[in-house]
Amino acid sequence: MMREHVESMKTWIVEAGLMALLLLAVTVTVYAAEELTLEQAIEAALTNNPGLKAANSQVDASQAGAVKSRSGFLPKVTITEIWSRSDNPLMALGTKLNQEIVGPADFNPAVMNSPDPASNYNTRLSMMQPVFNGGKEYLGRKQARLANEAAVQDLLRTKQETVFSVIKAYYGVLLAKEYRKVAVQSLETSAANVKLAEARFKAGAVLQSDLLRARVQESEVKEMATRAENGVLLALANLNFAMGVEQEREYGVSGTLAEKGRRPELTAALGSALGNRPDLASLDLNRRNAEASVSQARTDFAPSLNLIGQMDWNSNQIVGDDAKSWAIMAVLQWNLFDGMVTTANVRQASATASRMRSLEEQMKAGVQLQVKQAYYNHQASLDRISATSSSVQEAEEGLRIVQKRYEAGMTTLVDVLGAESALIRTRTNALQALYDNNVADAELKLAMGTL
């Protein structure tokens, strides 16, 4: 009997120590760290999330591309400095002509055929103004604008997805904390069942197998409590990742999971998704951009007209201005045959535009499917909440009754442990239903494009 008493004391000490550790962990999480609300978590993610920063950079790049596209309407001005030295008869005479220093002696056949080397520094200021290139500049400007608008829509969608990730992670922390509470409650229940089995065994009313079975059940609950504690830590790490902050960041997450029952009608939800989804708008803009690429490729069939003006200064000294001249040119160019390159480019652009139209149709159908899935998941979660609303109290009362019956010798320990397992299951199912309801509510808003 003394040995059994010692074992009982050891069991009580282990149970008390584990429960103290669990309560200490709860206290540290709640009181030793700063409190974080869902709104604060979302704000932190919108500031720090790397994926969102990348989307912002893409918008900046597309805006730079829009500015760049305006260059097609503007003149190109360049200045060049060229040095040359040659005894080539034509180049030597041309150098002197450009420098305006030709004299009668330079037309001596002997001098012209074997001239001395001549050096020249040419400074040229030139300007080229596009006049007509088949609409290439206009189409380029249009495509750049469409690309910029698509990038903005992609950024909006990335924001919505980031917010959803934070909401899901935040609710995941709340769920993990509730699971930990269930583990603590279950540990208390298992300890009570072990004490009850010990009392019955000491009284000679049951076999030792009842006591051993109760202890095995308690060990399993202790393992569940350890998993629950790890679950809280992992959930917090996942929230840090969603917010884009360092993993070492510590804070408390307050609040509880509450039922979210309000939702629009399915028809209204589908209409909202087709009208509000930024990613759908982005694909529409990209499809229009691809269609503009077909017209862009066809501009190579049209003639081009550009005006060119230039000023030249020629001298035998660097940056000299001994002689200057000017020229104005109108350059008309028409591509009559380029080996079918332009034809192939048009066909390639047409195929890409056709592909974008097909992808847009597919995405519209996919968006409708996402809305329906989120809508029905939300409805299912409400049904599960309704089914589990009173089951926890019923399971608690059922366990209490079975424990009393076992204490009075009217039932077996198997029934007690079965009732305990049923209570654990019921509690976790009720929590999971609430979590799924909260996530489904956010997922429906994300699918509708209104998150």
Secondary structure in CASP SS format (residue, H / E / C, confidence):
PFRMAT SS
TARGET T0000
AUTHOR 0000-0000-0000
METHOD secondary structure of the structure
MODEL  1
M C 1.00
M H 1.00
R H 1.00
E H 1.00
H H 1.00
V H 1.00
E H 1.00
S H 1.00
M H 1.00
K H 1.00
T H 1.00
W H 1.00
I H 1.00
V H 1.00
E H 1.00
A H 1.00
G H 1.00
L H 1.00
M H 1.00
A H 1.00
L H 1.00
L H 1.00
L H 1.00
L H 1.00
A H 1.00
V H 1.00
T H 1.00
V H 1.00
T H 1.00
V H 1.00
Y H 1.00
A C 1.00
A C 1.00
E E 1.00
E E 1.00
L E 1.00
T C 1.00
L H 1.00
E H 1.00
Q H 1.00
A H 1.00
I H 1.00
E H 1.00
A H 1.00
A H 1.00
L H 1.00
T H 1.00
N H 1.00
N C 1.00
P H 1.00
G H 1.00
L H 1.00
K H 1.00
A H 1.00
A H 1.00
N H 1.00
S H 1.00
Q H 1.00
V H 1.00
D H 1.00
A H 1.00
S H 1.00
Q H 1.00
A H 1.00
G H 1.00
A H 1.00
V H 1.00
K H 1.00
S H 1.00
R H 1.00
S H 1.00
G H 1.00
F H 1.00
L C 1.00
P C 1.00
K E 1.00
V E 1.00
T E 1.00
I E 1.00
T E 1.00
E E 1.00
I E 1.00
W E 1.00
S E 1.00
R E 1.00
S E 1.00
D C 1.00
N C 1.00
P H 1.00
L H 1.00
M H 1.00
A H 1.00
L H 1.00
G H 1.00
T H 1.00
K H 1.00
L H 1.00
N H 1.00
Q H 1.00
E C 1.00
I C 1.00
V C 1.00
G C 1.00
P H 1.00
A H 1.00
D H 1.00
F H 1.00
N C 1.00
P H 1.00
A H 1.00
V H 1.00
M H 1.00
N H 1.00
S C 1.00
P C 1.00
D C 1.00
P C 1.00
A E 1.00
S E 1.00
N E 1.00
Y E 1.00
N E 1.00
T E 1.00
R E 1.00
L E 1.00
S E 1.00
M E 1.00
M E 1.00
Q E 1.00
P E 1.00
V E 1.00
F E 1.00
N C 1.00
G C 1.00
G C 1.00
K H 1.00
E H 1.00
Y H 1.00
L H 1.00
G H 1.00
R H 1.00
K H 1.00
Q H 1.00
A H 1.00
R H 1.00
L H 1.00
A H 1.00
N H 1.00
E H 1.00
A H 1.00
A H 1.00
V H 1.00
Q H 1.00
D H 1.00
L H 1.00
L H 1.00
R H 1.00
T H 1.00
K H 1.00
Q H 1.00
E H 1.00
T H 1.00
V H 1.00
F H 1.00
S H 1.00
V H 1.00
I H 1.00
K H 1.00
A H 1.00
Y H 1.00
Y H 1.00
G H 1.00
V H 1.00
L H 1.00
L H 1.00
A H 1.00
K H 1.00
E H 1.00
Y H 1.00
R H 1.00
K H 1.00
V H 1.00
A H 1.00
V H 1.00
Q H 1.00
S H 1.00
L H 1.00
E H 1.00
T H 1.00
S H 1.00
A H 1.00
A H 1.00
N H 1.00
V H 1.00
K H 1.00
L H 1.00
A H 1.00
E H 1.00
A H 1.00
R H 1.00
F H 1.00
K H 1.00
A C 1.00
G C 1.00
A C 1.00
V C 1.00
L C 1.00
Q H 1.00
S H 1.00
D H 1.00
L H 1.00
L H 1.00
R H 1.00
A H 1.00
R H 1.00
V H 1.00
Q H 1.00
E H 1.00
S H 1.00
E H 1.00
V H 1.00
K H 1.00
E H 1.00
M H 1.00
A H 1.00
T H 1.00
R H 1.00
A H 1.00
E H 1.00
N H 1.00
G H 1.00
V H 1.00
L H 1.00
L H 1.00
A H 1.00
L H 1.00
A H 1.00
N H 1.00
L H 1.00
N H 1.00
F H 1.00
A H 1.00
M H 1.00
G C 1.00
V C 1.00
E C 1.00
Q C 1.00
E C 1.00
R C 1.00
E C 1.00
Y E 1.00
G E 1.00
V E 1.00
S C 1.00
G C 1.00
T C 1.00
L C 1.00
A C 1.00
E C 1.00
K C 1.00
G C 1.00
R C 1.00
R C 1.00
P C 1.00
E C 1.00
L H 1.00
T H 1.00
A H 1.00
A H 1.00
L H 1.00
G H 1.00
S H 1.00
A H 1.00
L H 1.00
G H 1.00
N H 1.00
R C 1.00
P H 1.00
D H 1.00
L H 1.00
A H 1.00
S H 1.00
L H 1.00
D H 1.00
L H 1.00
N H 1.00
R H 1.00
R H 1.00
N H 1.00
A H 1.00
E H 1.00
A H 1.00
S H 1.00
V H 1.00
S H 1.00
Q H 1.00
A H 1.00
R H 1.00
T H 1.00
D H 1.00
F H 1.00
A C 1.00
P C 1.00
S E 1.00
L E 1.00
N E 1.00
L E 1.00
I E 1.00
G E 1.00
Q E 1.00
M E 1.00
D E 1.00
W E 1.00
N E 1.00
S E 1.00
N C 1.00
Q C 1.00
I C 1.00
V C 1.00
G C 1.00
D C 1.00
D C 1.00
A E 1.00
K E 1.00
S E 1.00
W E 1.00
A E 1.00
I E 1.00
M E 1.00
A E 1.00
V E 1.00
L E 1.00
Q E 1.00
W C 1.00
N C 1.00
L C 1.00
F C 1.00
D C 1.00
G C 1.00
M C 1.00
V H 1.00
T H 1.00
T H 1.00
A H 1.00
N H 1.00
V H 1.00
R H 1.00
Q H 1.00
A H 1.00
S H 1.00
A H 1.00
T H 1.00
A H 1.00
S H 1.00
R H 1.00
M H 1.00
R H 1.00
S H 1.00
L H 1.00
E H 1.00
E H 1.00
Q H 1.00
M H 1.00
K H 1.00
A H 1.00
G H 1.00
V H 1.00
Q H 1.00
L H 1.00
Q H 1.00
V H 1.00
K H 1.00
Q H 1.00
A H 1.00
Y H 1.00
Y H 1.00
N H 1.00
H H 1.00
Q H 1.00
A H 1.00
S H 1.00
L H 1.00
D H 1.00
R H 1.00
I H 1.00
S H 1.00
A H 1.00
T H 1.00
S C 1.00
S C 1.00
S H 1.00
V H 1.00
Q H 1.00
E H 1.00
A H 1.00
E H 1.00
E H 1.00
G H 1.00
L H 1.00
R H 1.00
I H 1.00
V H 1.00
Q H 1.00
K H 1.00
R H 1.00
Y H 1.00
E H 1.00
A C 1.00
G C 1.00
M C 1.00
T C 1.00
T C 1.00
L H 1.00
V H 1.00
D H 1.00
V H 1.00
L H 1.00
G H 1.00
A H 1.00
E H 1.00
S H 1.00
A H 1.00
L H 1.00
I H 1.00
R H 1.00
T H 1.00
R H 1.00
T H 1.00
N H 1.00
A H 1.00
L H 1.00
Q H 1.00
A H 1.00
L H 1.00
Y H 1.00
D H 1.00
N H 1.00
N H 1.00
V H 1.00
A H 1.00
D H 1.00
A H 1.00
E H 1.00
L H 1.00
K H 1.00
L H 1.00
A H 1.00
M H 1.00
G C 1.00
T C 1.00
L C 1.00
END
